[in-house]
């Protein structure tokens, strides 16, 4: 059935599988996913933004792949009738102290090749009548899309190309040998020539299974959202973002019009007590124990404890959450918002307390591991997939591989 196994059925795993099928058209390819449906976690619980690449350090993989991915994703949606819209967004400075940060962000966007502009308060009002700001960056390349529909389309394409796709198949052990690799799962044991780990929230664990050493651990951060009531969605025309704190690796609470309708507000960013913990009450003792025992977490906490405390307060106080939103749209009130579903970000953290800022991909003897691919990975999925496929070496792909029931 296959010569290459991809672990993980989110958007990065599926796009990687598509690139692998193009690079190795005669190889047999399998994608395995532990859940009962594709794109159940990070991909299926994000806000559906097509990012432009403005935020990321010039020359980084995030900057390169986000800008390339934006263009390629739009082309993919056009070609495959996936619902999307390049509606643009505003990154709004609401106080004088933010103007130098806005200018730095503008220069970063220019360095990343974006066609952006700075607009004044009157121009802000023309685009977003309810926003109060003094200056903003207009980013026409930003957009919205249904990433679940993108993944459903990728699954259909993979089936057409002859790939084998397995749901409800959780990896328990990976054994790398000189001439093959064994993937032991809850359903079968697969023996193949190469394995690609796109396991997202569990990517560090799969990496360790192969014996590959990487100085990082996944720390899950839950992003909590509210949704505007239907009678209040007129307050937001498209995408409205604050100027991000350059010392904190999250973008701040913002407004996102969704392609399927409605407007989301958020997210905050709080430590999740479970890797797949979408509710405050979700706790997994193994997951939280790993975080608490990891020295990198405590170094991170010591550095960002003030920001972390604010995020926690916003998590438990709707009033505090709304106060942050009112910096952008002063007329927003608590009664205008209802709770929406949350997402969990798989953020890699190094032992010295440094959050891995860029996409991080490493290799073993017969394996490639995507160890850090948070936002904007959905936007960047197609160039990420191509990069991973190009890293799989030309090898004597065995004429068949074995599945042990």
N, C-alpha and C positions, 0 to 999 in steps of 0.2 A: 504493500500500500504506500510506502513512502521512503525516502532517503533522508529527509530533513524534517525534524519535529519542531514546531513553534509552540511554546508554552504560554498560554494567555490569549483570551479571546476578546480583549479590548481593542480600541482603535489602533494602537501601536502594533499589537500582535497581528491583527488582520491586514494592516497595510504592509507590514513586513512580509507576510505570507504572499501577498500579491507581487511584491518586488522579487521575492525568491522564485516564484513561479515563472516570472519573465526572464530572470537571469539563468535559471536552470530548467528550461522547458521540458527536458526529458527526465528530470528527477521526479520522484514521487514525494508528495508533500502532505504533511498532516498538521492540523492545528488542534490542540487540546485545551479545554476550558473546564474548570472545576464546577462552575455554576450551571444552572439549567437553561440559561439563555446568554446570548452574546452581549457584551458591553454593559454588564450589570453594575459595575462599580464606578471607577473614576469617570469613564467615558459617558456612562448613562446618567450621571448625577452632576454634571457641570451645567453652566448657565448657557451654553450654546454659542459662545462668542467666537467669531473668526478674528483672531488677533492680527495686528499689523506688524509687530516686531519692534515697536518704538521703545519698549522698556529695557531692552537687553543690550549688554555690553557689546559694542562693535567688534566683530571678529569672532564672537562666541558662536557655539553651535546653535544656541537659542536664537540669536539674532539672524544668523544665516538661514536656519531652517524655518523660522517663523515667517520671514519675508518670502522665501521660496514657497513655503507651504501654503501661505495665503493665496498666492496665484494658482498653485496647482490644485488646491482644494476647490476653488471657484470653478476651474476648468472641469474637475471631476463632477461637481454638482451639475454643471451645465450639460455635460455629456450624458449623465445618468439620471437626469430629471429628479435630482434631490432638491428639496425645498431649502432655499437660502436667500439672503438679501445682503448686499453690501450697502448698509445704511449709513456708515460712518459713525464717529463718536467725537465727543468733546472731553478733553482733560482740563478740568476747571480749577483755576486758582481763586480762592475766595478771600484771601488776605494778602497784604503786601509782603509778608515774610515768605510766602510761597513763590514769589515771582522769580528769584534766582534759581530755585529748583525747577520751575517750569521752563526757564530758558535752557538749563542744562539738559532737560529731557527733550526739548526741541532740537538741540544740537545733536543729541544722540540719535534721534529719529532721522535727521538729515544725513548723519554718518552711515546710517543703515539703509540709505537709498530711498527713503519715503518722501512722497509728495505731500507735505503737510504745511500748515500755515498757522500763525498766531492771530487770534481774533480778539477784538475788544468787547467791552460789556454790551454795547448795542448789538454787535453781531452775534453774541451769545444769545441775547433775547430773541433775535430773529429765528434762530434755530431751536432754541429751547426756552420758550417764553416764561417758564416758571423757575428757571435757574437763576440764582444770584451769584455772579462772579465778576471779577475785575478783568481777567484775561483768561484765555483758554487756547489749547492747541486743538485745531481741527484736523482729524485723522480720517480722511475719506476711505481708506483701505479697510477699516474695521467693518465687521459684519456680524450676521447671526445665521445660525444653521441648526438643523436637527441632527445631532451627531449619532443618535440611534439609527436614523434613516441612512446616514452615511455607512454605518456598520452593517446594516441589513443589506445594503447594496453590495458591499465588499464580500459578504458571505455568498451572495448569489453569484458574483463574478468568480470567486474561488471554486464554487461547485461546478460552474461551467468549464473551468480550467482543469477539472479533474482532481482537485484537492480533496482529501478526506478530513472531515470536521467532526470532532467528538465533544459533546457536552457531558456534564456530570462525570468528568474524568479528572480527578485531583491527583497531582504529582506527590508521591510519598518519598521517593528516593531517585537520585540521578547518579549513575556510575559511569565515569569517563574511562575508557580503555584506549590502548594505542590505536586500535583499528576500528572501533565503533563506540557507541554510547548507549547505555541502557536507561530507559525512563520507566520507572516502576510506578504505576498509578493504581487507583482504586478499582479500575476496570480491567486493564491489561498491562503487560510489560512490553514496551516498544524497544526494539533494537534498531538503531539507525546510524547513519554516518555522521550526522551533525545535529545539534540541538541549539535552538535560540530561545533565550529566556526573556519573555516580555510579561512577567507575572505581576507587574505593578506593585500593589501593596504588599506582595510576598516575594518580590524579586530578590531581596537580600537573602532570604531563606533558601530559595532555589540556587542562588549563587554558591552558598555555603555547602549545599548538597554535593556539588561537583568538586569541592575542594579548592575552588578559586578563592584567593584571599583578596578582600577589598576592605579598605579602612572606612566603612560606613555602615549605617543601620537605618532602616526605614522607621521614621517617626510619623505617625498619622496625625494630621491636623483636620479637624472637622470645620467645614465652612457652613454656617447656618444662614438661612435666607428667610425673608418675608416676601409676600407677594401683595401688590397693590390690589385693592378691591376693584371690581370692574368699573365702578362709577368714578374711579380716580386715575385710571390709566392714561387719561388725557394729559396728566401732569408731565409725562415723559414721552418724548417723540421717538428717540432712538437710544443711544448709549451715552451715559453721563458718568464720568469717573472723577475722583479727586486727584490732586497731585500726591503721588505716593511718598511715603516716608522712605528716604534712601537708605536708612539704617535698618529697615525692617523688610523682610522678603515677601511681603504680601501687598496687594494693591489698594487696600482700604475698601470700605463699603461703598458700593456704587449702584447705579440703576441700569438694568438691562431689559430692553424690550425683547421678548422671545419670538422666534419665528412662527411658532404655533399659536401665538396670541398671549396676551398678558404681559405684565412687567414684574420682574424680580428686583428686590432690593437686598444687597448684601454682597459678599458674605463677610462675617467676622472670621477669626482664625483661632480656634482653641484646641488644645491637646485632646485628642480622642482617646478614651480608655479602652478602645478596641480598634483593631485595624480596619474593620468594616463596621464601625460604630456610627450609625447615622442618627442615633437618638442620644440624648444626655444620659439616659439610664443604661445604655449599652456598655457592658464591662466584660472584658476577657482577661482573666488573671494571668495567663501566659503573656499576652500582649503587653499589658501594663507592667508586668514584672520585668520584661526585657527592657522597657524604656527606663524604669526606675534604676535598674542595675547598670545602665550604660553611662559611662562617665561623660560622654559627649553631651548628653541631655542636661546634666547638671551645670556644665560649663555654658551651655546655651541659655539655660534658665537664669544663671547669674548675670548674663549680659543683657537679656531682654525682659527681665522680670517686670519692669514698669509697663512695657507694651503688653506683655502677657496678662498682667492684672487688668488692664483696660479691656482687653479682648474678653476675658472671663466675665467682667462686670457687664459688658454688652450682651453676653450670652444669657445672663440671668435677669437682666433689666431691659425690658422693651423700651422704657423711657430713655435709657442711655443709648440704645441702638437708634432710636428715632432722632435723638439729638445729633448724632453723627450725620444722619441723612439730611437733617435740616440745614446743615452747613451748605449743602448744595441746593436744596429746594426748601426754603423756609416755611412754606405753607403745608408741608407734610405733617400729619397728626397721627397719634397712636391708633386712632380708630380707622385710619385709612389702610392699615396693614393687617394681614392675616399670616400666620406661620406657613411656611412652605417647606418642601423637603430639603434635606441637607446633603452635602457631598463630603467626601473624605479625600484629602490630598496626601499622596504617598511622597513624603519629603525625605530625601536621604540626608543624614547627619553624620559628620566625621567625628572621630573620637576626641578631637581637640575642641569640639563645640562649634565647628564651622558648618553652616548649612551649605550643602552642595548647590552652587548657584546655577551651574550649567547642566545640560544633559550629560549623563555619564554612562559610557559603554565600555565594557572590558571583556576580555576573552580568556578561555581556557584552552585545553588541547583540542577539544572538539565541541566547543561551546562558545556562544556569545551571550553576554548578559547586559540587558538594559537596566542599569541599577538606579538611575534617576531620570524620570521623565514626567514631571508634573507639568502644569500649565507653562507654556503654550503647546504641549505635546499633541493635543488633538488637532490644533491648527497645523502643526508641523509634521503630522503623521506620515505624509507621503514621502518627503525627503528623508525623514528618519528611517522609514522602511527601506528606502533605496540605499542609504548609507550602511545599514546593517547587512543587507543582501550583498553589497559590495565587499564587506569584510569577511564573508564566508569564502574560504579559499577554494580555488579550483582543486578538485580532488577526484580520485577515482570513485565516483559514486557507485555504490554496489548495485548490481542489476535488480536486486530485490532486498527488501528488509523484512523483518520478522515481527509478528505480533503474537505474543504468548497469552492465551486466554487464562 
